[in-house]
Amino acid sequence: MWYFVSPQIVFGEGALDELDELSGRRALIVTDSTLVELGLVEQVESHLRRAGIETAVFAGVEPDPSVQTVRQGVAVAQDFAPDWIVGLGGGSPMDAAKALWVLYERPDLEPAEINPFIRLGLRQKARLITIPTTSGTGAEVTWAIVLTDTTEQRKMGLGNRENVADLAIVDPALAAGMPPRLTADTGLDALTHAVEGYTCTWHTDVTDGLCVSAARLIFENLPRAVLNGSDMEARTHMHNAATCAGLGFGNAMASMAHAMGHVLGSVFHVPHGRAVAIFLPYTIEFVARQAPERFAHLAALLGRSNVDGEPGARALAACLRDLIRDVGNPASVAEAGISRADYEARLDKLVEDAFNDTQIITAARAPAYEELRQLFLYAYDGQPVDF
Amino acid sequence: MAFKFPSEEWIQELSKQLNASASYERSARDWEGDFIFVVEPDEAYPHTNYLFLGLYHGKSTGAAMLSSEDERPAEFVISAPYSNWRKVIEGQLEPIQGMMTRKLKLKGNMMKVMRYPAAAKEIVSCCARIPTEFSG
């Protein structure tokens, strides 16, 4: 047995108008300072005002939000006593909103205690709305929360099925202003979700279709959205694809590229989507040496290959590298601008933390410690995996 | 030779397999915490059994079949009906998924366990390597 959880999803241009119909008294908007400057927070507030809802804004969320930031937001929530929490932004504000909501409801918990094995008993004080302003993270529909432990420079994977949002508003107009680099990074994040959601050992019949659909939409529309940000057709498909991929991998699991990308991101501050996409082709080649079928199958479904086994899997890795380069992203760690000396100096930590990342357990081929180390080195040099 | 599950011989064989595993030694090198696995009765197996597995710094410090959960202290206790244990050993039920769906119930600090996913996976791999004859 397994579960499929999802918020109610309102999607398409004009979806933000749904806020006008909301019932409630006070909404706390959890976001970042850039979205305040861009006027997106004001846009959301004006819809909430139309619904007769008083608003307050916590705009202190940084990229890779820390536990300390979440605690500051919880203090704001305790003073304001909202009955809605609104996570507005990319993955960081939405993850911070989820954590803040849980700790507002359950002040007896430590952030590290938010796990899938306990009953949280949420929705006593407030409910959660998520509104993505990027097309990638899928955090609007997943229950995962990633916070950073700044002391250990380590990302903490938290979450519980109960902390999935009640309502996700997926309006592509909110992502229309993304610059090309952010469009590429976040779009590749969504693609990594789709590929890993389809190929990890926790994939299910219920999630497979979402992942395939998302991957197809991303291959077709990401280059267009990067090249021409005002192409609203491509933007709309990308926004929907990110949500589909979020539902897909969020109800299955991510895998080894995420384990490796998490640590690269936390140690070298590489944006999440860029980091996981760098590793994805290498992890496919590694796993495909022993378990190529799912990758080859996906390559066939995407019309990228018509051969079975490892050659089919390698065709998927190759077309992913092509797409990564087409949208101007690095296909190796070296291309991401990290010096070999810095990388090798932190290699032990990279390997150790990736080895102990929960998402590594869903790889169809579990890497031994030394294999993982080698994989990090191959990914640095951009060398296709042959072991 | 096949080892009957659950039995003293089976849990001792798991202890041996772990001590032969370089992968387990590496992934659990600073792990501290013993386990008791409680095999609960179900339609396939009528008894309750307690299997103790000592684990410390990448090695198994010993294993035994106990007469009760209280016979030896352990930081973690995982309980499940016999048929669910069989699924874990046969690779049909991934233990983290098993805990998320309450097919396996853990007493102890789950977050500590979750920081050692590779070790948890290797324990299951070692279980799968034991030629097992199921009692039920």
Interface residues (C-beta under 8 A of the other chain):
Chain A: M1 W2 Y3 A112 E113 N115 P116 F117 I118 T201 W202 F355 N356 D357 T358 I360 I361 A366 A368 Y369
Chain B: A22 S23 R26 S27 E94 I96 Q97 M99 M100 T101 K103 L106 M110 M111 M114 R115 Y116 P117 A118 A120 K121 S125
